[in-house]
Amino acid sequence: MRIDVVTIFPSYFDGLTLSLLGKAQDSGILDLTVHDLREWTHDRHRTVDDTPYGGGAGMVMKPEPWGEALDSLAAGSPSSDGSPSKSRPTIIFPSPAGEVFTQATARELATREHLIFGCGRYEGIDERVFEYAAELGEVRLISLGDYVLNGGEVAVMAMVEAIGRLIPGVVGNPESLVEESHEDGLLEYASYTKPSVWRDREVPPILLSGNHGAIASWRREQQVERTRARRPDLLGD
């Protein structure tokens, strides 16, 4: 998979070179590049924002650098025969006015060939950028939740990690992805390791029994109980 990230703070994403995603990049499973939006400016101050039409507080990100950035990145990376890729990218802008990001969203996006993330700042990006981007690929405005951040970088970091770990080969043991929270509509069961007694707290005896069928049943019960206690909205009725 190819992922391009456009931001005015490239160093925000240094953490994506670490751990599993870093190894995926080193091995060629993931092609991830972070771009400075100011690379597509042409004035001496490398300006990316201006005052809003109609008045109001704050500044709005200008359409010109965003248009040039999207033109460049949406052109596609060369395929194995050297020709441009014919697939249209999925272009994602974090936005509190967008659809809510879920595990299902992550699984869907993990199947795409090319993702472009655009990190907004200030009061947001000129609306015409989203309209133009739709001519280049599929546009998705996505929110992490019902709150507002200073910019899109934190949201993109979270989405890239959630999506990237689902790409085949990134996580060493694929079975570790199967029983995680939200994969089947329930929260994950509690985990324990050695020692069996720690500060007078014992590991549930069922986990020491060696009865794998009983353990599986217990863990399922724990998932339901934990979901009912912490996220009853996931259980519906």
N, C-alpha and C positions, 0 to 999 in steps of 0.2 A: 504494500500500500504506500502511496505517496501522500504526505501531509505537508501543506504549506501554511505557515502562520504569518500574518501581517500585523505589526504592532509598532508603536513608537518607543517601546521599551523592550528591545530584544533580549537584554540580560535577564529579564523576568523568567525566561524559559530555560535557563542554564540547567535547572534540575531535571529536565527531560533527557539529559545525557547520562543520567545515573541509573543504576539498578536494571530492572528487566527491560525497560524501554531503551536504555542506553545499549544494552547487549543486542537488542533487536536491530538497532541501527548499525552496530558494528558488523553484524552477520548478514546485513542486506535484507532482512525481513521487512524492515520499516525504513522508508526514505523520508526523513523529517527535516525540513528547512525552515528557519525563522528569518523573516525579512523585516527590515526597517522601512516603514512607510515613507520616511523622509528621503529614501533613495529615489522616489518618484516625484520629488519637488524640484523646482527650477529657479527659485529665487535665492538670494544670498542668505536669508534667514531660515530657509528650509521650512516654510510655513505650511502647517497642515490644518489650521482652524481659522475661523473668522466669525464675526458677529452674526446673530440670527436675523433673518428677515422677519419683520413684524414685531421686533423688539423682544425683550425677555432677558432673563439672567443667563450668564454663562456664554460659552462659545460652541460652535458647531463645526465638526470636521468637514473640510472642503471636499467636493466631489472629484476635482481634477486628479490629485494623487491617487485616490482610490480607484478611479477609472483606469489609470495607467497600470497600477499594480495588478488589477484583475485581468486586464488585457494580456499582460506578460505571463501571469501564472496560469491562466485558464487555457493557454495555448497548448498545454499538455507536454509531458516529458516524452522523449523519443522511445519508441518501442524497440523490440529486439532487432528489427531490421533497419532501424534508424529513422523510420518515418514517424510523424507526430501521432500521438494517441488520438483515436477518434471518439473516445468516450467523453461525455461532458462531466465536469467536476461537480461535486456537491459543495456549495458555498455557504458557510455557516457564520452567522453573526450572533454573538451573545446579546440578548436583549431581555429586560424585564417584561417586555410586551410580547414575548415569544411563547411558543409551546414549551411545556415543562419537560426537561431532560429526565429520562428514566433509564432503567437497565434495558428495557425493550428498545429504546432509542439507540443506546450504545450498541446493542447487537445488530440492529439494522444498519447503522453507519459503518460497522466493522466489515461489512461485505462490500463496501464501495472501493473503487480503484483509486480515486483521487479526492481528497478533502482539502478545501481552502477555508481557513478560519480568519475572520477579520475582527480585530480587537478595537472596539470603539472607545473613545474617551470624551471628556468634557460633557456636553449635553447630548452627545450622540453624533451619528453620521447623517449627512444630508440624505434625505429620503430618496432622492433620485438615484443614489448609488445602488440601493436595493432593486429598484426598477431596472436599471441597466444590467446589474448582475444576473438577473433572470434571463437575459438574452444569451448569456455565456454558459449557464449551468442551472442546476436546481438550487434555489435559494431557500435556506431554512433559518428562521429567527428562533433561537432557543434560549430558554431561561433555566437557571439552576433552581429557582424557587421564587417565592413571593417576597423578594427583598431586592435592594439596589446596591450595587458595588461601585467603586470609583471608576472602574474600567473593565474591559472584557478579558483581561489577561488571566485573572484567577479562574474565571469560568472556563476559559479555553484549556488551561492546565488540567482542570478536573475532567473535562470531556475527553481530551487526548489520552489521559491515563485510563479512563474507563473504557474507551474504544480500543486503544492500543493493546491492552492486555487480553482482548478477545480475539485478536488476530492469530490464526493458527501458527504455533511455533514460538510465540512470545512467552507464554507461561509453560514452564518445563513439564508439569504434570497436568494435562487437560482436565483430569477428574476433579482437581481442586476448584474448578469453576462451576461444577454441576450443582452443588448444594449450597451455594452462597445466597445471601439475602437477596430477595426480589427476583430470583431466577424462576421460582414457581409461585410467586405471589405471597410467599411467607418470608419471615426473617430467619436468619441462620441460627442453628442451635449453638449452645455454649460449647467452648473447647477447653480441654484440660491437658496438662502434661505432668511429668515427674517434678517433684515428689508427690506421692499419693496423699500425703498429709502435709499441709503447710500452714503454720501458725494456727493450729487446731482446726483447720478447715479441711475436710476430706473430699476427695474426688467421689462423685456418685458411684456406689458399688457396682451398678450395672455395667459401667465402662470397664471394670476389672474382671468381669465374668467370663469373657471369651466367647459369649453367645452372640454371634454377629446378627442374628435375626432379631433377638430381643433388643440389642443395641440400636438397630435401625428403627424399630418401633418406638423406642424411648426417645430417640432423636426427633422423630416426626412429631411426637406428642409435645416435645419441648418447643419445636418450631411454632406449632399452633398456639401453645400457651403464651409464648413470648410475643407473638404477633397480636394476640388478643389483648395483652397487657400494655404493649407499647404502641402498636399501630392498628387499632381495631378497624380503622377505615379500610385496611387492605382485605379484610374478611367479608366486606359487604354486609349482607344480612346476618 
